[in-house]
Amino acid sequence: MKHAYLILAHGDFELLQCLVSALDDERNDLYVHVDKKVKELPSLAVQKCRLYLIDERIDVRWGSVRMLEAEFAF
């Protein structure tokens, strides 16, 4: 069974890499939205799953409607 994971990221990209590595399985697709405030996109390594960085980056504020807009960008 295939699974899709939608991940909103804004910092601590070492921890994000740990999460991505834990989910790295040929049955998984990972979709990552990186907050627009982040200047440099992280380099994430996978071997088995498909990883997609969402092009439409939103300036997300916790608890605001912008979080939903970022989710809709997936």
Backbone as JSON, one array per atom type, in Angstrom:
{
  "sequence": "MKHAYLILAHGDFELLQCLVSALDDERNDLYVHVDKKVKELPSLAVQKCRLYLIDERIDVRWGSVRMLEAEFAF",
  "N": [[0.84, -1.17, 0.0], [0.55, 2.19, -0.87], [1.76, 5.25, 0.57], [1.35, 8.7, 1.31], [3.09, 11.41, 2.56], [2.69, 14.54, 3.98], [4.57, 17.26, 4.7], [5.22, 20.04, 6.66], [7.76, 22.32, 6.89], [10.08, 24.37, 8.7], [12.48, 24.87, 9.85], [15.38, 23.52, 11.63], [16.72, 21.45, 10.04], [18.31, 19.21, 10.19], [16.92, 17.5, 11.87], [14.67, 17.21, 10.27], [15.83, 15.77, 8.17], [16.34, 13.38, 9.52], [13.7, 12.51, 9.96], [12.84, 12.22, 7.29], [14.61, 10.21, 6.47], [13.73, 8.12, 8.11], [11.26, 7.64, 6.97], [11.89, 6.75, 4.49], [11.08, 4.71, 2.14], [10.15, 2.49, -0.46], [7.43, 2.45, -0.81], [6.46, 4.9, -0.1], [5.64, 8.34, -0.65], [6.97, 11.53, -0.3], [6.07, 14.79, 0.47], [7.2, 17.97, 0.76], [6.84, 21.08, 2.22], [8.6, 23.99, 2.46], [8.94, 26.68, 4.56], [8.51, 30.02, 3.44], [10.1, 31.94, 4.62], [12.54, 30.79, 5.0], [15.76, 31.05, 3.88], [17.61, 29.46, 2.4], [17.07, 26.51, 0.7], [16.76, 23.25, 2.11], [18.99, 20.45, 1.68], [17.92, 17.39, 1.05], [18.26, 13.92, 1.47], [17.28, 10.95, -0.07], [16.76, 7.46, -0.72], [15.0, 5.47, -1.51], [12.28, 6.31, -1.59], [9.99, 8.65, -3.18], [10.64, 12.06, -3.32], [9.33, 15.25, -3.01], [9.76, 18.65, -3.27], [7.79, 21.35, -2.55], [6.99, 23.84, -4.85], [5.54, 26.25, -4.61], [5.99, 28.34, -2.21], [4.95, 29.39, 0.99], [4.64, 32.08, 3.29], [4.43, 31.12, 6.34], [2.57, 31.51, 9.31], [2.29, 30.47, 12.61], [-0.72, 28.97, 13.54], [-2.26, 30.56, 11.91], [-4.29, 31.34, 9.0], [-2.58, 30.98, 6.95], [-1.21, 28.61, 7.29], [-3.05, 26.72, 6.4], [-3.18, 27.53, 3.73], [-0.62, 26.81, 2.91], [-0.85, 24.05, 3.16], [-2.8, 23.56, 1.22], [-1.26, 24.07, -0.99], [0.02, 21.75, -1.48]],
  "CA": [[0.0, 0.0, 0.0], [1.3, 3.44, -0.96], [1.45, 6.3, 1.53], [1.86, 10.04, 1.01], [3.31, 12.21, 3.77], [2.75, 15.98, 3.74], [5.4, 17.78, 5.79], [5.48, 21.47, 6.71], [9.06, 22.51, 7.54], [10.47, 25.77, 8.85], [13.82, 24.93, 10.44], [15.95, 22.28, 12.17], [16.71, 20.55, 8.9], [18.92, 17.93, 10.57], [15.8, 16.7, 12.36], [13.86, 16.89, 9.09], [16.52, 14.69, 7.46], [16.09, 12.15, 10.3], [12.33, 12.1, 9.66], [12.82, 11.76, 5.9], [15.32, 8.93, 6.44], [12.86, 7.12, 8.73], [10.14, 7.38, 6.07], [12.46, 6.38, 3.19], [10.61, 3.37, 1.76], [9.63, 2.58, -1.82], [5.96, 2.6, -0.77], [6.13, 6.24, 0.4], [5.93, 9.6, -1.35], [7.1, 12.62, 0.68], [5.86, 16.13, -0.06], [7.73, 18.87, 1.78], [6.71, 22.52, 2.03], [9.56, 24.73, 3.28], [8.45, 28.04, 4.8], [9.11, 31.04, 2.57], [11.09, 32.72, 5.37], [13.82, 30.08, 4.93], [16.53, 31.61, 2.76], [18.25, 28.41, 1.6], [16.34, 25.24, 0.8], [17.59, 22.16, 2.62], [19.32, 19.34, 0.8], [17.42, 16.18, 1.7], [18.68, 12.73, 0.75], [16.48, 9.73, 0.03], [17.22, 6.42, -1.64], [13.94, 4.57, -1.98], [10.98, 6.96, -1.8], [9.98, 9.85, -4.01], [10.63, 13.27, -2.5], [8.92, 16.42, -3.77], [9.75, 19.95, -2.59], [6.7, 22.14, -3.13], [7.5, 25.09, -5.43], [4.8, 27.41, -4.1], [6.33, 28.5, -0.79], [4.09, 30.34, 1.69], [5.14, 32.62, 4.56], [3.5, 30.55, 7.31], [2.54, 31.97, 10.7], [1.64, 29.42, 13.37], [-2.1, 29.23, 13.94], [-2.95, 31.46, 10.98], [-4.85, 30.73, 7.8], [-1.45, 30.71, 6.05], [-0.9, 27.18, 7.42], [-3.96, 26.04, 5.48], [-2.75, 27.85, 2.37], [0.55, 25.97, 2.63], [-1.35, 22.68, 2.97], [-3.47, 23.52, -0.08], [-0.23, 24.11, -2.03], [0.41, 20.37, -1.77]],
  "C": [[0.89, 1.24, 0.0], [0.81, 4.42, 0.11], [2.05, 7.61, 1.04], [1.94, 10.8, 2.32], [3.46, 13.66, 3.36], [3.44, 16.61, 4.93], [5.56, 19.29, 5.62], [6.77, 21.68, 7.49], [9.41, 23.98, 7.6], [11.86, 25.93, 9.44], [14.23, 23.58, 10.97], [15.96, 21.19, 11.1], [17.47, 19.26, 9.15], [17.83, 16.98, 11.07], [14.88, 16.3, 11.21], [14.5, 15.76, 8.31], [16.33, 13.36, 8.2], [14.69, 11.62, 10.01], [12.24, 11.53, 8.25], [13.5, 10.4, 5.78], [14.45, 7.82, 7.04], [11.7, 6.73, 7.82], [10.59, 6.89, 4.7], [12.15, 4.91, 2.87], [9.98, 3.5, 0.38], [8.11, 2.73, -1.88], [5.52, 4.01, -0.4], [6.47, 7.32, -0.61], [5.93, 10.69, -0.28], [6.95, 13.95, -0.04], [6.24, 17.11, 1.04], [7.51, 20.32, 1.35], [7.69, 23.18, 3.0], [9.08, 26.17, 3.35], [9.22, 29.05, 3.95], [10.17, 31.86, 3.29], [12.48, 32.06, 5.35], [14.55, 30.54, 3.68], [17.07, 30.53, 1.82], [17.51, 27.1, 1.8], [17.27, 24.14, 1.28], [17.87, 21.13, 1.53], [18.94, 18.06, 1.54], [17.76, 14.97, 0.83], [17.73, 11.58, 1.01], [17.04, 8.72, -0.97], [16.08, 5.64, -2.26], [12.64, 5.28, -2.32], [11.13, 8.11, -2.8], [9.82, 11.05, -3.09], [10.32, 14.46, -3.39], [8.99, 17.64, -2.86], [8.72, 20.81, -3.3], [7.25, 23.49, -3.58], [6.84, 26.32, -4.83], [5.01, 27.53, -2.59], [5.52, 29.65, -0.19], [4.8, 30.8, 2.97], [4.15, 32.23, 5.65], [3.68, 31.18, 8.68], [1.74, 30.95, 11.49], [0.24, 29.86, 13.78], [-2.87, 30.13, 12.99], [-3.49, 30.66, 9.79], [-3.74, 30.38, 6.8], [-1.01, 29.24, 6.14], [-1.78, 26.37, 6.48], [-3.58, 26.3, 4.03], [-1.55, 27.01, 1.97], [0.12, 24.52, 2.4], [-2.04, 22.55, 1.62], [-2.46, 23.55, -1.23], [0.26, 22.71, -2.39], [-0.4, 19.86, -2.93]]
}
